[in-house]
Each structure stands twice: as structure tokens, then as C-alpha cells.
Amino acid sequence: MAMKKLINKPEDIVKELIKGLVNSHSDLLKLIDDDIIIRRNPKVRGKVQIVFGQGAGHEPGYKGMVGYGMHDVEIPGGIFACSGGDRIYEGIKIAWEMSGNTPVLLLIANHEGDVINANIALDLARDDGIDVEPVLLYDDIASAPKGDEKNRRGMAGMTFSFKIAGALAEEGKSRDDIIKMTKEVNAGTKTLAVALKPCTIPTTGQLLFTLGEDEIVIGPGVHGEAGPEGPMKLVTANEVMDIVAGRIIDDGEFKSGDDSLVLINGCGSTTLMEMFILYNRLDEILASKNIKPYKPLIANIVTTQEMAGFSLTMCKADDEVKRLWDAPANTPYFKVCGE
């Protein structure tokens, strides 16, 4: 079947989507050099600036989370491809200048291309005298076994790290304090995805992967990377959630009395109807184990075009994590009004 998407020229997709995002949220965002998104109203000088670079095609993704209480500079790459090291360097330099030469924090999604380009950017920035340090984010329990967490992929669970890091930076905390807390949150964050249907890659019209009409797969990556097991037959929402939640609870060693941040993330074409049905079962599972969900987020946050499916993320939450999750944020696609 021919691809049906409302685009113009494939080579203009990223440029046009970035402009559309910024122009439709011009009260919050500003575009630099046609490919770097920054906050329209930067933090007070002297506060840590947070930078991130990630491929396009995951909208709203983290480019939709630039703003107060989240991060300051986003460097989008191509469709499912990280931005180049030279462009991430430019983003770091912009952050450094906006902050009045305050230390910069670079968040990195743990994918091979992202890590390579981030390291190039870090070398360029440090050669230029910029004080920048990275934090690597990873949460996908399907991509590496327990005990080998640093080889896991970054998935939608990075949202928790972005929110906590952004809240601390807004409060004026030191970069060392932000790094410490972000690493703790990342270590406690566990994600597992399920795919029902693939998407088409908008620049080529090709399917991202193939899957039978009566099949699902547990554990795919955000770019359609294979999980540790093959497809299985489609089952009910409750049966799927039983599998996914069980694996996350086991991997994260969640126990009775724990509080947990919860994210059910739609992959693109998953309806809110389906996600609420899935959450209903999750709520039953958590109640049976005396695990308390704290202000769950249920939305399409990090998508893979029109892929059908979802991911579940849980993160252990003490009082400080809950406080920071509640802290005000004002971005195009993530807003917290505060108490």
C-alpha cells in the first residue's frame, strides 16, 4: 500500500515540522539557524542549562518539552537519526552563552548514533573552553538484561529524568546535584514496549518492520529495533498488561509500600481508549501488590510515527522525586501548573 501522509517534499519534512512546532508555540519557543530550538524566555543567568539532541519522527518527543521546568535547548536530527555532533556542539555553545558561562548539562539517549555524536560535541565544546558534562539515559528492560543496565536503550522513560533535571535546574541547584539526582531517577526507571503494527518511514515510504495481522511483539525499541523474543499472537489488553507490568515490577524490584511514577506512552496511533483500558488493568495489578501509582501520565509522548502500540514505564518515587514531578513546567506538550 502506498504511503499516505500529509507531507510536501521528503527532504523538507524535518525543517517544516520544526518551523511548524516553533511557529505554533512562539510564546514559548524560538528557532536558531533553522534547526536548533531554544526557550523564548531563557532561565535567569547563572542557572544550569540543559541540552538534548534526538532524531525527529517521535513527535511531540522532547522537542515538545523545551521550556520552563524542562530543558533549554533541543537539536533535532533527521527522521529516526540523531543530530550531528557539530550541531549538538552549536546547541551546547548557545546554552553556555545564554547562561552566562554557567556549567551546561547534556542529556544523551543511549542509542549508538546519539552517543557517538554527543561525544563529538563534548570534545568540540571542551576544546572551546565550555564547561559541559553528560548524563546517559537508559530505561528499556528488553534491550539488555538486569545487571547490564548501561547497555539498555533510552525510551519514553527518559521523560522522568527530563522532568526531575529540569525542575532542579529551575530551582538553581548545582550541576553536580542535578547529575546525581538524574542518575538516581534514571537507575530507578524501567520501560517495556509493545508493538501491534509498524509505521511507514516518511522519507522512504517503507515499513519500519513487518508483523502479522494477528501478531504483537513485546520489547521493540523506539525505532522498531527487535526485542529479545519473536512475535506472539494478539491477546487481550489485560493479558498484555499482565505480561508487561509483571516484567517491569520484577526488573525494578518494586515491593509493597513503594510509590511509583507511571507513564503509559502511546506509540503514535494508539487511542486514549486503549491506553485507559491498559491503565485500568495496571491499577488493579499495582493495588494487588500495594504499589501506589503517583499522578500517572497517559499520553502519546515519544511516538514512532503512526506505529500502533504502547510502552509502560515505572520509576520508584520518594518524597523528593514526587515533589519534583509536581514542580511547575510550561512547555508545548508538557505542562504542570503546580500546587
N, C-alpha and C positions, 0 to 999 in steps of 0.2 A: 504494500500500500504506500502511495506517495505521502511524503511528509506534509502535514497540514499545520503550519504555524504562521502567525501574523508577523512576518519579518520583511525587510527590504533586501538588501544585499547581505549574504552571509558574512562577508568580511567587515561589515559595518555593525554587526549585532552588538558587540561589547561597547563600542563607542556610543551607540544610540541608547542602549539601556542605561549606561552611566549618566548620560545627559538627561534622560527622562527621569531617573531617580532624583538627581540633584535639582532639576528644574521644578519638579513637583513637590519638593521639600526645601525650597530655597530659604525658608526661615531657619532651617537647621543645618543645611549643608552648603558647601562651596566646592567648586571644581578648580583644580590647579593643573595646568598643562594637559587638559583634556583626559587625564587618566588617573589622577590622584584626588581622592575625596577627603575633605577635612571638615571640621566643625565650623559652622558660620561664626559662632561665638566661642573662641578658644577659652580654655581654662585660664585662671589667673596665673600669670607668670610665676615660675618657681615650683609649680606642681608637676609631678611626673606625667609625661606624655606617653600614651600607649599607641603603638603602631601595629598594623597587621596587613599581610598580603595574602590573597587567596584567589583562586580561579573564579571566573564567572560561571553562570549556569545554575547556581544554587540559591537563587533569589527567594526571599529577601536576603538570606545569609547575613554575613557580618557587615557587609556594606550598608545594610539596612539598620545597623546598630551603632552607627557613628553619631556621637552626640553626648550630651550631659549624662554623666554617670556610667558611660560605657567607654568606647575608645575614641581616639582623637584623629587618627589618620588611617585610611584604608587605601591599599593599592591593588585594584582588581587586575587579574590576569586575563588570559583568553578563556574560552569555554573549557571547563574542566582542566585548566592548565594554570599553574602558579604564575604570578607576575615575575618578570625578570629581576635578577639581582641588582642591576643598575637602577631599576625603577624603585625597588624597595629601599635602596640607598637614598634615593631622592626623597622618598617619604620620611625616612629617618631624619634626614637633614632639615626638612620642613618642620618636623616636630621639635627638633633641637632648637631651631631659630624661634619658633613660636613660644617655647618655654623659657626663653632667656638663658639658654645653655644649661638647663636642668637635666639631670640624667633621664634617658629615654628607655622605655621597656618595649622590646619587640616580642610579640606573641607569634608562635610558629605552630601550624598544624603539622602533625607528624605524618607527612607524606614525602616520598623521596624527592620529588621536584621542589617542594616547598622548603625542605631542609637545605638542599643544595643552594637554591637561590638566596635563602636567608643568610647562609654562611658567607656567600659572596658579598651581600650587602653589609654584613657585620664587619668584614675585613675592610671594605671601602670606607665605611663610616669611621672606624677606629683609626685608619690611616689619615683621615681628615681631622682627627682630634676630637671626635664626637664620643661622648660617654654613653654607650648603649650596651644593654645586656639582654639576653634572650630568655624566654621560658618556652619549653617544648610541651605541647598539649597532646594528650592521647587518652582515649577512653573506650575504644571498640574492643570488647572482650572476645570477639570472634577472630580477630586478626593475629593474636599471639596468646599463648597460654598464660595462666596465672603464674607469677614469678618472673615473667618476661614482659612486664607491662610497658617498658620503654620501647618495645617494638610494635606496640599497638597503634592503630591508625587514629587520627583525630576525626571525630564525628560531631554530631549535634550537641553532645555533652559539653563541648567547649563553651557553650553558652553560659554555663555556670561559672567557669573561670573568667570569662569576659566580664560578667556582671560583678563578681566579687572584686576583681582587679580594678575595674572602673570606679566602683564605689570607694575603695580605699584611696585611689589617686585623687578623687574629687575631695576627699577629706584632708588631703595634704600629707598623707603618710609617705615615709621614705620609700625609695625603690626597693631597698633590701626587705622592708616589711611587706611590701606588696608581693615581691617574688616569693617570700616564704609562705604567705597565705595562699597565693595562687597555686603553688606546687602542692600544698596540702589538699586544697579543693580538687585539683586535678587527680591526685592519687586516690581520692575517695569517689571519683566519678566513673560510673560503669554504663556502657551503652551496648545495645544489641538491636540490629535492624532486621526487618523482614521485607522482602520484595514480592509483589504479586504480578506486576507487569513491568517490562523495561520502558525506557524512554527512547526517543529518537534524538540523535545528536544534531542540534540545529545548524551546524556548519557543514554537515555532510549528508544529512538525511538518513543515516544508518542507525540501526538499533544498537543500543549500548550493550545488550546481551540478549540471549534468547531464553524463553521459558514457556513451557506448555500451558495451554489454556486452563488446565485443571491442576497446575503446579504452583507452589510457592517455594521460596528459598530463604533460609534463615542464615543471617550473618553476612550479607553483602556489604561492601564498602559504599561510600557516598558517590563513587564514580562507577559503580557496578562491579567492583572487584569481587572475586569469588570468595565465599565463606569457606569454612572448613569442611562442609558437607554438601552433598548434592541436593537437588530439588526433592520436595516431598509433596504429597497430594494436599490439595486445599482442604482445610478443616475449618471448624467454626472459629469465631473471634475468641470465644472463651478458651478453646483448646490452644490457639496460638499464644494467647497471653499467658496461659499456664506454663508453656514452654519457656517463653522469653523471660517472664518475671522470675521463674524458678532459677534460671541460669544466672541472672543478674544478682539475685539475692544471695545465691551460693558464692559467686565470684567476689562480691563485695563484702561478704561475711556480715550481712545485715542481721540484727538479732532483735529479740523482743525489747521494746522500750526505745529503740532508735527512732529519731526523726530523720526524714529524708526529703530533699528536694526531688521533684519528679518532673520529667519532661516527656510528653508523648509528641513526637515530631512527625508531621506528615511529609512524605517524600515528594509531593507535588500535586498528584491528582486524588489523593486520599481525602475523603469528605470528613467534615467535622462529625457527621452522624457516626461514621465508622470509628473515629477516634474516641468519641464519648462512650460508645459501646465497649471499646477496648479498656478505657479508663474504669468503667463500671466494674469490669472483672478484676482489674488491678486493685481497685479499692477493696474489694472483697478479700483478695489474697492478702493484702497488707493488714487488713483488720484481723484476719485469722492468725497472723503472726505477731500482732501487737506492734507493727511498724507504722509510724504516723507520717503520712504524706503532708508536706508543708507547702501550701499555696501552689498546687501543681500548675504547670504551663502546658496547654494543649493547643497546638497550632502548627501550621507549616512554617518552620523557621529556617532550616537548612534543607533545601529541596534538591532533587536531581531531575530538573525539568518536569515532565509530566509522569515520571515514574510512579507507579502505584505501590504503596507500602507505608511502613512507619518504622520509627525506632523508639525504643524505650530507654530513657536514661534515669538513673537514680544516683544520688550523692548524699552521703551521710552529712547531717547538718546539726552542728551545735548552736548555741545561742548566738555566737558571733556570726556564723555563716547565715543564719536566719535574719539577723539584723541587717547584714549587707545585702542580702537578697531583697529585703524590703526597702532599701535605700532608694531615694528618688532617681529616676532616669528619664530622659527625654530624647528619644531618637525616632527616626521614621517608623520603625517597626517593633520597637520595644519601649514601653512606657510604664513607669511606676510612679504613682502620684505621691507615695509616702503616706505616713500616718498623720 
